[in-house]
């Protein structure tokens, strides 16, 4: 059985592709998870919501 590569022959694997690519969506998800966990930690540590913590409310 022959498998297909998602990168055509002769293209650079390190080249950045713009748009809704699998790699971009993976990084978007990772950064969103980091932001959410950071907000939860701030709320637990300070006893206030994030907006109150920053003085916006």
PQR file of N, CA, C, O and H, with PARSE charges and radii, in Angstrom:
ATOM      1  N   UNK A   1       0.832  -1.185   0.000 -0.4000 1.5000
ATOM      2  CA  UNK A   1       0.000   0.000   0.000 -0.0000 2.0000
ATOM      3  C   UNK A   1       0.871   1.240   0.000  0.5500 1.7000
ATOM      4  O   UNK A   1       1.881   1.313   0.700 -0.5500 1.4000
ATOM      5  N   UNK A   2       0.477   2.178  -0.768 -0.4000 1.5000
ATOM      6  CA  UNK A   2       1.231   3.418  -0.864 -0.0000 2.0000
ATOM      7  C   UNK A   2       0.499   4.519  -0.094  0.5500 1.7000
ATOM      8  O   UNK A   2      -0.709   4.699  -0.247 -0.5500 1.4000
ATOM      9  H   UNK A   2      -0.343   2.119  -1.337  0.4000 1.0000
ATOM     10  N   UNK A   3       1.247   5.250   0.734 -0.4000 1.5000
ATOM     11  CA  UNK A   3       0.636   6.349   1.482 -0.0000 2.0000
ATOM     12  C   UNK A   3       0.910   7.666   0.780  0.5500 1.7000
ATOM     13  O   UNK A   3       1.889   7.802   0.046 -0.5500 1.4000
ATOM     14  H   UNK A   3       2.228   5.103   0.858  0.4000 1.0000
ATOM     15  N   UNK A   4       0.049   8.619   1.012 -0.4000 1.5000
ATOM     16  CA  UNK A   4       0.212   9.935   0.403 -0.0000 2.0000
ATOM     17  C   UNK A   4       0.759  10.911   1.428  0.5500 1.7000
ATOM     18  O   UNK A   4       0.331  10.921   2.583 -0.5500 1.4000
ATOM     19  H   UNK A   4      -0.746   8.508   1.608  0.4000 1.0000
ATOM     20  N   UNK A   5       1.699  11.723   1.002 -0.4000 1.5000
ATOM     21  CA  UNK A   5       2.204  12.797   1.839 -0.0000 2.0000
ATOM     22  C   UNK A   5       1.349  14.030   1.625  0.5500 1.7000
ATOM     23  O   UNK A   5       0.863  14.280   0.522 -0.5500 1.4000
ATOM     24  H   UNK A   5       2.047  11.714   0.065  0.4000 1.0000
ATOM     25  N   UNK A   6       1.167  14.805   2.700 -0.4000 1.5000
ATOM     26  CA  UNK A   6       0.405  16.039   2.551 -0.0000 2.0000
ATOM     27  C   UNK A   6       1.264  17.148   1.957  0.5500 1.7000
ATOM     28  O   UNK A   6       0.733  18.166   1.511 -0.5500 1.4000
ATOM     29  H   UNK A   6       1.561  14.602   3.597  0.4000 1.0000
ATOM     30  N   UNK A   7       2.583  16.968   1.943 -0.4000 1.5000
ATOM     31  CA  UNK A   7       3.495  17.961   1.383 -0.0000 2.0000
ATOM     32  C   UNK A   7       3.979  17.453   0.037  0.5500 1.7000
ATOM     33  O   UNK A   7       4.632  16.412  -0.038 -0.5500 1.4000
ATOM     34  H   UNK A   7       3.015  16.142   2.305  0.4000 1.0000
ATOM     35  N   UNK A   8       3.661  18.184  -1.029 -0.4000 1.5000
ATOM     36  CA  UNK A   8       4.128  17.756  -2.353 -0.0000 2.0000
ATOM     37  C   UNK A   8       5.650  17.733  -2.441  0.5500 1.7000
ATOM     38  O   UNK A   8       6.340  18.471  -1.737 -0.5500 1.4000
ATOM     39  H   UNK A   8       3.131  19.030  -0.968  0.4000 1.0000
ATOM     40  N   UNK A   9       6.146  16.890  -3.300 -0.4000 1.5000
ATOM     41  CA  UNK A   9       7.594  16.748  -3.485 -0.0000 2.0000
ATOM     42  C   UNK A   9       8.202  18.079  -3.913  0.5500 1.7000
ATOM     43  O   UNK A   9       7.663  18.759  -4.786 -0.5500 1.4000
ATOM     44  H   UNK A   9       5.586  16.290  -3.871  0.4000 1.0000
ATOM     45  N   UNK A  10       9.318  18.448  -3.302 -0.4000 1.5000
ATOM     46  CA  UNK A  10      10.025  19.655  -3.688 -0.0000 2.0000
ATOM     47  C   UNK A  10       9.654  20.886  -2.886  0.5500 1.7000
ATOM     48  O   UNK A  10      10.258  21.940  -3.084 -0.5500 1.4000
ATOM     49  H   UNK A  10       9.756  17.896  -2.593  0.4000 1.0000
ATOM     50  N   UNK A  11       8.679  20.795  -1.982 -0.4000 1.5000
ATOM     51  CA  UNK A  11       8.334  21.949  -1.156 -0.0000 2.0000
ATOM     52  C   UNK A  11       9.042  21.854   0.186  0.5500 1.7000
ATOM     53  O   UNK A  11       9.338  20.763   0.673 -0.5500 1.4000
ATOM     54  H   UNK A  11       8.188  19.939  -1.821  0.4000 1.0000
ATOM     55  N   UNK A  12       9.305  22.997   0.766 -0.4000 1.5000
ATOM     56  CA  UNK A  12       9.987  23.080   2.045 -0.0000 2.0000
ATOM     57  C   UNK A  12       8.997  22.831   3.180  0.5500 1.7000
ATOM     58  O   UNK A  12       7.950  23.474   3.241 -0.5500 1.4000
ATOM     59  H   UNK A  12       9.064  23.883   0.371  0.4000 1.0000
ATOM     60  N   UNK A  13       9.318  21.909   4.071 -0.4000 1.5000
ATOM     61  CA  UNK A  13       8.447  21.623   5.209 -0.0000 2.0000
ATOM     62  C   UNK A  13       8.403  22.776   6.194  0.5500 1.7000
ATOM     63  O   UNK A  13       7.416  22.934   6.913 -0.5500 1.4000
ATOM     64  H   UNK A  13      10.169  21.386   4.021  0.4000 1.0000
ATOM     65  N   UNK A  14       9.456  23.586   6.241 -0.4000 1.5000
ATOM     66  CA  UNK A  14       9.528  24.676   7.204 -0.0000 2.0000
ATOM     67  C   UNK A  14       8.839  25.950   6.711  0.5500 1.7000
ATOM     68  O   UNK A  14       8.741  26.919   7.464 -0.5500 1.4000
ATOM     69  H   UNK A  14      10.257  23.457   5.657  0.4000 1.0000
ATOM     70  N   UNK A  15       8.367  25.968   5.488 -0.4000 1.5000
ATOM     71  CA  UNK A  15       7.720  27.152   4.930 -0.0000 2.0000
ATOM     72  C   UNK A  15       6.384  27.383   5.625  0.5500 1.7000
ATOM     73  O   UNK A  15       5.601  26.453   5.817 -0.5500 1.4000
ATOM     74  H   UNK A  15       8.446  25.180   4.877  0.4000 1.0000
ATOM     75  N   UNK A  16       6.135  28.640   6.000 -0.4000 1.5000
ATOM     76  CA  UNK A  16       4.886  28.980   6.682 -0.0000 2.0000
ATOM     77  C   UNK A  16       3.758  29.098   5.664  0.5500 1.7000
ATOM     78  O   UNK A  16       3.892  29.797   4.660 -0.5500 1.4000
ATOM     79  H   UNK A  16       6.771  29.396   5.845  0.4000 1.0000
ATOM     80  N   UNK A  17       2.655  28.417   5.924 -0.4000 1.5000
ATOM     81  CA  UNK A  17       1.473  28.499   5.068 -0.0000 2.0000
ATOM     82  C   UNK A  17       0.424  29.343   5.774  0.5500 1.7000
ATOM     83  O   UNK A  17       0.126  29.107   6.945 -0.5500 1.4000
ATOM     84  H   UNK A  17       2.546  27.849   6.739  0.4000 1.0000
ATOM     85  N   UNK A  18      -0.137  30.321   5.078 -0.4000 1.5000
ATOM     86  CA  UNK A  18      -1.143  31.201   5.650 -0.0000 2.0000
ATOM     87  C   UNK A  18      -2.530  30.602   5.477  0.5500 1.7000
ATOM     88  O   UNK A  18      -2.776  29.839   4.543 -0.5500 1.4000
ATOM     89  H   UNK A  18       0.105  30.512   4.127  0.4000 1.0000
ATOM     90  N   UNK A  19      -3.430  30.954   6.383 -0.4000 1.5000
ATOM     91  CA  UNK A  19      -4.814  30.531   6.249 -0.0000 2.0000
ATOM     92  C   UNK A  19      -5.192  29.474   7.269  0.5500 1.7000
ATOM     93  O   UNK A  19      -4.487  29.253   8.253 -0.5500 1.4000
ATOM     94  H   UNK A  19      -3.231  31.574   7.142  0.4000 1.0000
ATOM     95  N   UNK A  20      -6.304  28.833   7.019 -0.4000 1.5000
ATOM     96  CA  UNK A  20      -6.840  27.830   7.929 -0.0000 2.0000
ATOM     97  C   UNK A  20      -6.188  26.480   7.658  0.5500 1.7000
ATOM     98  O   UNK A  20      -6.818  25.568   7.122 -0.5500 1.4000
ATOM     99  H   UNK A  20      -6.877  29.012   6.220  0.4000 1.0000
ATOM    100  N   UNK A  21      -4.929  26.366   8.033 -0.4000 1.5000
ATOM    101  CA  UNK A  21      -4.212  25.111   7.856 -0.0000 2.0000
ATOM    102  C   UNK A  21      -4.277  24.318   9.151  0.5500 1.7000
ATOM    103  O   UNK A  21      -4.618  24.865  10.200 -0.5500 1.4000
ATOM    104  H   UNK A  21      -4.417  27.107   8.469  0.4000 1.0000
ATOM    105  N   UNK A  22      -3.959  23.058   9.085 -0.4000 1.5000
ATOM    106  CA  UNK A  22      -3.995  22.209  10.280 -0.0000 2.0000
ATOM    107  C   UNK A  22      -3.018  22.718  11.333  0.5500 1.7000
ATOM    108  O   UNK A  22      -3.339  22.720  12.521 -0.5500 1.4000
ATOM    109  H   UNK A  22      -3.683  22.613   8.233  0.4000 1.0000
ATOM    110  N   UNK A  23      -1.842  23.145  10.916 -0.4000 1.5000
ATOM    111  CA  UNK A  23      -0.856  23.648  11.871 -0.0000 2.0000
ATOM    112  C   UNK A  23      -1.309  24.922  12.557  0.5500 1.7000
ATOM    113  O   UNK A  23      -1.121  25.084  13.762 -0.5500 1.4000
ATOM    114  H   UNK A  23      -1.582  23.143   9.951  0.4000 1.0000
ATOM    115  N   UNK A  24      -1.905  25.827  11.792 -0.4000 1.5000
ATOM    116  CA  UNK A  24      -2.397  27.081  12.370 -0.0000 2.0000
ATOM    117  C   UNK A  24      -3.521  26.817  13.359  0.5500 1.7000
ATOM    118  O   UNK A  24      -3.578  27.446  14.416 -0.5500 1.4000
ATOM    119  H   UNK A  24      -2.058  25.695  10.813  0.4000 1.0000
ATOM    120  N   UNK A  25      -4.406  25.903  13.030 -0.4000 1.5000
ATOM    121  CA  UNK A  25      -5.507  25.579  13.930 -0.0000 2.0000
ATOM    122  C   UNK A  25      -5.010  24.881  15.195  0.5500 1.7000
ATOM    123  O   UNK A  25      -5.573  25.077  16.272 -0.5500 1.4000
ATOM    124  H   UNK A  25      -4.359  25.392  12.172  0.4000 1.0000
ATOM    125  N   UNK A  26      -3.969  24.077  15.072 -0.4000 1.5000
ATOM    126  CA  UNK A  26      -3.387  23.433  16.248 -0.0000 2.0000
ATOM    127  C   UNK A  26      -2.825  24.481  17.196  0.5500 1.7000
ATOM    128  O   UNK A  26      -3.084  24.435  18.399 -0.5500 1.4000
ATOM    129  H   UNK A  26      -3.511  23.918  14.197  0.4000 1.0000
ATOM    130  N   UNK A  27      -2.047  25.437  16.656 -0.4000 1.5000
ATOM    131  CA  UNK A  27      -1.484  26.495  17.505 -0.0000 2.0000
ATOM    132  C   UNK A  27      -2.572  27.386  18.079  0.5500 1.7000
ATOM    133  O   UNK A  27      -2.465  27.817  19.228 -0.5500 1.4000
ATOM    134  H   UNK A  27      -1.837  25.475  15.679  0.4000 1.0000
ATOM    135  N   UNK A  28      -3.602  27.670  17.320 -0.4000 1.5000
ATOM    136  CA  UNK A  28      -4.711  28.470  17.814 -0.0000 2.0000
ATOM    137  C   UNK A  28      -5.367  27.780  19.011  0.5500 1.7000
ATOM    138  O   UNK A  28      -5.671  28.429  20.011 -0.5500 1.4000
ATOM    139  H   UNK A  28      -3.688  27.320  16.387  0.4000 1.0000
ATOM    140  N   UNK A  29      -5.580  26.490  18.914 -0.4000 1.5000
ATOM    141  CA  UNK A  29      -6.167  25.736  20.016 -0.0000 2.0000
ATOM    142  C   UNK A  29      -5.276  25.707  21.238  0.5500 1.7000
ATOM    143  O   UNK A  29      -5.758  25.846  22.362 -0.5500 1.4000
ATOM    144  H   UNK A  29      -5.332  25.962  18.102  0.4000 1.0000
ATOM    145  N   UNK A  30      -3.983  25.528  21.035 -0.4000 1.5000
ATOM    146  CA  UNK A  30      -3.042  25.506  22.159 -0.0000 2.0000
ATOM    147  C   UNK A  30      -3.026  26.843  22.892  0.5500 1.7000
ATOM    148  O   UNK A  30      -3.068  26.884  24.121 -0.5500 1.4000
ATOM    149  H   UNK A  30      -3.591  25.415  20.122  0.4000 1.0000
ATOM    150  N   UNK A  31      -2.964  27.932  22.134 -0.4000 1.5000
ATOM    151  CA  UNK A  31      -2.933  29.256  22.759 -0.0000 2.0000
ATOM    152  C   UNK A  31      -4.251  29.577  23.456  0.5500 1.7000
ATOM    153  O   UNK A  31      -4.255  30.229  24.500 -0.5500 1.4000
ATOM    154  H   UNK A  31      -2.930  27.898  21.135  0.4000 1.0000
ATOM    155  N   UNK A  32      -5.361  29.129  22.895 -0.4000 1.5000
ATOM    156  CA  UNK A  32      -6.656  29.330  23.543 -0.0000 2.0000
ATOM    157  C   UNK A  32      -6.726  28.574  24.864  0.5500 1.7000
ATOM    158  O   UNK A  32      -7.262  29.090  25.845 -0.5500 1.4000
ATOM    159  H   UNK A  32      -5.359  28.599  22.047  0.4000 1.0000
ATOM    160  N   UNK A  33      -6.189  27.353  24.898 -0.4000 1.5000
ATOM    161  CA  UNK A  33      -6.181  26.584  26.143 -0.0000 2.0000
ATOM    162  C   UNK A  33      -5.308  27.249  27.197  0.5500 1.7000
ATOM    163  O   UNK A  33      -5.672  27.285  28.372 -0.5500 1.4000
ATOM    164  H   UNK A  33      -5.754  26.934  24.101  0.4000 1.0000
ATOM    165  N   UNK A  34      -4.154  27.779  26.782 -0.4000 1.5000
ATOM    166  CA  UNK A  34      -3.273  28.476  27.720 -0.0000 2.0000
ATOM    167  C   UNK A  34      -3.975  29.712  28.278  0.5500 1.7000
ATOM    168  O   UNK A  34      -3.898  29.977  29.478 -0.5500 1.4000
ATOM    169  H   UNK A  34      -3.858  27.749  25.827  0.4000 1.0000
ATOM    170  N   UNK A  35      -4.655  30.467  27.421 -0.4000 1.5000
ATOM    171  CA  UNK A  35      -5.382  31.653  27.872 -0.0000 2.0000
ATOM    172  C   UNK A  35      -6.506  31.310  28.829  0.5500 1.7000
ATOM    173  O   UNK A  35      -6.702  32.004  29.827 -0.5500 1.4000
ATOM    174  H   UNK A  35      -4.717  30.251  26.447  0.4000 1.0000
ATOM    175  N   UNK A  36      -7.244  30.256  28.543 -0.4000 1.5000
ATOM    176  CA  UNK A  36      -8.351  29.856  29.415 -0.0000 2.0000
ATOM    177  C   UNK A  36      -7.841  29.410  30.777  0.5500 1.7000
ATOM    178  O   UNK A  36      -8.381  29.816  31.806 -0.5500 1.4000
ATOM    179  H   UNK A  36      -7.086  29.693  27.733  0.4000 1.0000
ATOM    180  N   UNK A  37      -6.809  28.581  30.790 -0.4000 1.5000
ATOM    181  CA  UNK A  37      -6.245  28.107  32.061 -0.0000 2.0000
ATOM    182  C   UNK A  37      -5.668  29.276  32.851  0.5500 1.7000
ATOM    183  O   UNK A  37      -5.791  29.311  34.076 -0.5500 1.4000
ATOM    184  H   UNK A  37      -6.370  28.251  29.954  0.4000 1.0000
ATOM    185  N   UNK A  38      -5.038  30.236  32.165 -0.4000 1.5000
ATOM    186  CA  UNK A  38      -4.503  31.420  32.843 -0.0000 2.0000
ATOM    187  C   UNK A  38      -5.622  32.219  33.498  0.5500 1.7000
ATOM    188  O   UNK A  38      -5.471  32.686  34.627 -0.5500 1.4000
ATOM    189  H   UNK A  38      -4.938  30.207  31.171  0.4000 1.0000
ATOM    190  N   UNK A  39      -6.740  32.380  32.803 -0.4000 1.5000
ATOM    191  CA  UNK A  39      -7.877  33.110  33.365 -0.0000 2.0000
ATOM    192  C   UNK A  39      -8.436  32.391  34.588  0.5500 1.7000
ATOM    193  O   UNK A  39      -8.783  33.037  35.577 -0.5500 1.4000
ATOM    194  H   UNK A  39      -6.863  32.001  31.885  0.4000 1.0000
ATOM    195  N   UNK A  40      -8.527  31.073  34.534 -0.4000 1.5000
ATOM    196  CA  UNK A  40      -9.024  30.301  35.677 -0.0000 2.0000
ATOM    197  C   UNK A  40      -8.076  30.437  36.864  0.5500 1.7000
ATOM    198  O   UNK A  40      -8.529  30.600  37.997 -0.5500 1.4000
ATOM    199  H   UNK A  40      -8.245  30.548  33.731  0.4000 1.0000
ATOM    200  N   UNK A  41      -6.773  30.372  36.624 -0.4000 1.5000
ATOM    201  CA  UNK A  41      -5.790  30.502  37.705 -0.0000 2.0000
ATOM    202  C   UNK A  41      -5.867  31.892  38.334  0.5500 1.7000
ATOM    203  O   UNK A  41      -5.796  32.017  39.557 -0.5500 1.4000
ATOM    204  H   UNK A  41      -6.405  30.239  35.703  0.4000 1.0000
ATOM    205  N   UNK A  42      -6.011  32.940  37.514 -0.4000 1.5000
ATOM    206  CA  UNK A  42      -6.143  34.303  38.046 -0.0000 2.0000
ATOM    207  C   UNK A  42      -7.389  34.414  38.913  0.5500 1.7000
ATOM    208  O   UNK A  42      -7.345  35.016  39.987 -0.5500 1.4000
ATOM    209  H   UNK A  42      -6.069  32.837  36.520  0.4000 1.0000
ATOM    210  N   UNK A  43      -8.497  33.841  38.457 -0.4000 1.5000
ATOM    211  CA  UNK A  43      -9.726  33.905  39.236 -0.0000 2.0000
ATOM    212  C   UNK A  43      -9.602  33.144  40.547  0.5500 1.7000
ATOM    213  O   UNK A  43     -10.081  33.615  41.579 -0.5500 1.4000
ATOM    214  H   UNK A  43      -8.532  33.352  37.585  0.4000 1.0000
ATOM    215  N   UNK A  44      -8.973  31.984  40.527 -0.4000 1.5000
ATOM    216  CA  UNK A  44      -8.819  31.208  41.755 -0.0000 2.0000
ATOM    217  C   UNK A  44      -7.861  31.882  42.731  0.5500 1.7000
ATOM    218  O   UNK A  44      -8.104  31.876  43.938 -0.5500 1.4000
ATOM    219  H   UNK A  44      -8.584  31.601  39.689  0.4000 1.0000
ATOM    220  N   UNK A  45      -6.778  32.462  42.224 -0.4000 1.5000
ATOM    221  CA  UNK A  45      -5.769  33.071  43.090 -0.0000 2.0000
ATOM    222  C   UNK A  45      -6.236  34.402  43.670  0.5500 1.7000
ATOM    223  O   UNK A  45      -5.909  34.717  44.815 -0.5500 1.4000
ATOM    224  H   UNK A  45      -6.580  32.467  41.244  0.4000 1.0000
ATOM    225  N   UNK A  46      -6.990  35.188  42.908 -0.4000 1.5000
ATOM    226  CA  UNK A  46      -7.366  36.524  43.372 -0.0000 2.0000
ATOM    227  C   UNK A  46      -8.764  36.581  43.976  0.5500 1.7000
ATOM    228  O   UNK A  46      -9.078  37.519  44.708 -0.5500 1.4000
ATOM    229  H   UNK A  46      -7.255  34.933  41.978  0.4000 1.0000
ATOM    230  N   UNK A  47      -9.598  35.606  43.688 -0.4000 1.5000
ATOM    231  CA  UNK A  47     -10.969  35.633  44.176 -0.0000 2.0000
ATOM    232  C   UNK A  47     -11.855  36.593  43.395  0.5500 1.7000
ATOM    233  O   UNK A  47     -12.990  36.853  43.795 -0.5500 1.4000
ATOM    234  H   UNK A  47      -9.343  34.843  43.093  0.4000 1.0000
ATOM    235  N   UNK A  48     -11.356  37.117  42.297 -0.4000 1.5000
ATOM    236  CA  UNK A  48     -12.104  38.044  41.450 -0.0000 2.0000
ATOM    237  C   UNK A  48     -12.086  37.519  40.021  0.5500 1.7000
ATOM    238  O   UNK A  48     -11.274  36.666  39.662 -0.5500 1.4000
ATOM    239  H   UNK A  48     -10.434  36.907  41.972  0.4000 1.0000
ATOM    240  N   UNK A  49     -12.997  38.048  39.219 -0.4000 1.5000
ATOM    241  CA  UNK A  49     -12.959  37.737  37.800 -0.0000 2.0000
ATOM    242  C   UNK A  49     -11.784  38.440  37.136  0.5500 1.7000
ATOM    243  O   UNK A  49     -11.177  39.334  37.725 -0.5500 1.4000
ATOM    244  H   UNK A  49     -13.656  38.742  39.511  0.4000 1.0000
ATOM    245  N   UNK A  50     -11.468  38.041  35.925 -0.4000 1.5000
ATOM    246  CA  UNK A  50     -10.318  38.608  35.218 -0.0000 2.0000
ATOM    247  C   UNK A  50     -10.506  40.102  34.984  0.5500 1.7000
ATOM    248  O   UNK A  50      -9.558  40.869  35.150 -0.5500 1.4000
ATOM    249  H   UNK A  50     -11.961  37.314  35.447  0.4000 1.0000
ATOM    250  N   UNK A  51     -11.712  40.535  34.601 -0.4000 1.5000
ATOM    251  CA  UNK A  51     -11.947  41.957  34.351 -0.0000 2.0000
ATOM    252  C   UNK A  51     -11.817  42.780  35.627  0.5500 1.7000
ATOM    253  O   UNK A  51     -11.296  43.894  35.591 -0.5500 1.4000
ATOM    254  H   UNK A  51     -12.482  39.912  34.465  0.4000 1.0000
ATOM    255  N   UNK A  52     -12.286  42.245  36.758 -0.4000 1.5000
ATOM    256  CA  UNK A  52     -12.096  42.932  38.037 -0.0000 2.0000
ATOM    257  C   UNK A  52     -10.617  42.954  38.417  0.5500 1.7000
ATOM    258  O   UNK A  52     -10.122  43.956  38.932 -0.5500 1.4000
ATOM    259  H   UNK A  52     -12.709  41.339  36.787  0.4000 1.0000
ATOM    260  N   UNK A  53      -9.928  41.875  38.168 -0.4000 1.5000
ATOM    261  CA  UNK A  53      -8.499  41.790  38.487 -0.0000 2.0000
ATOM    262  C   UNK A  53      -7.715  42.867  37.752  0.5500 1.7000
ATOM    263  O   UNK A  53      -6.801  43.466  38.318 -0.5500 1.4000
ATOM    264  H   UNK A  53     -10.330  41.061  37.749  0.4000 1.0000
ATOM    265  N   UNK A  54      -8.068  43.118  36.491 -0.4000 1.5000
ATOM    266  CA  UNK A  54      -7.383  44.137  35.691 -0.0000 2.0000
ATOM    267  C   UNK A  54      -7.936  45.540  35.934  0.5500 1.7000
ATOM    268  O   UNK A  54      -7.418  46.508  35.377 -0.5500 1.4000
ATOM    269  H   UNK A  54      -8.811  42.632  36.031  0.4000 1.0000
ATOM    270  N   UNK A  55      -8.977  45.664  36.752 -0.4000 1.5000
ATOM    271  CA  UNK A  55      -9.558  46.967  37.052 -0.0000 2.0000
ATOM    272  C   UNK A  55     -10.444  47.519  35.951  0.5500 1.7000
ATOM    273  O   UNK A  55     -10.634  48.732  35.865 -0.5500 1.4000
ATOM    274  H   UNK A  55      -9.398  44.877  37.204  0.4000 1.0000
ATOM    275  N   UNK A  56     -10.985  46.663  35.119 -0.4000 1.5000
ATOM    276  CA  UNK A  56     -11.845  47.117  34.027 -0.0000 2.0000
ATOM    277  C   UNK A  56     -13.314  47.168  34.423  0.5500 1.7000
ATOM    278  O   UNK A  56     -14.128  47.728  33.689 -0.5500 1.4000
ATOM    279  H   UNK A  56     -10.831  45.678  35.189  0.4000 1.0000
ATOM    280  N   UNK A  57     -13.663  46.599  35.561 -0.4000 1.5000
ATOM    281  CA  UNK A  57     -15.048  46.635  36.037 -0.0000 2.0000
ATOM    282  C   UNK A  57     -15.060  47.030  37.491  0.5500 1.7000
ATOM    283  O   UNK A  57     -16.128  47.123  38.097 -0.5500 1.4000
ATOM    284  H   UNK A  57     -13.001  46.145  36.157  0.4000 1.0000
TER
END
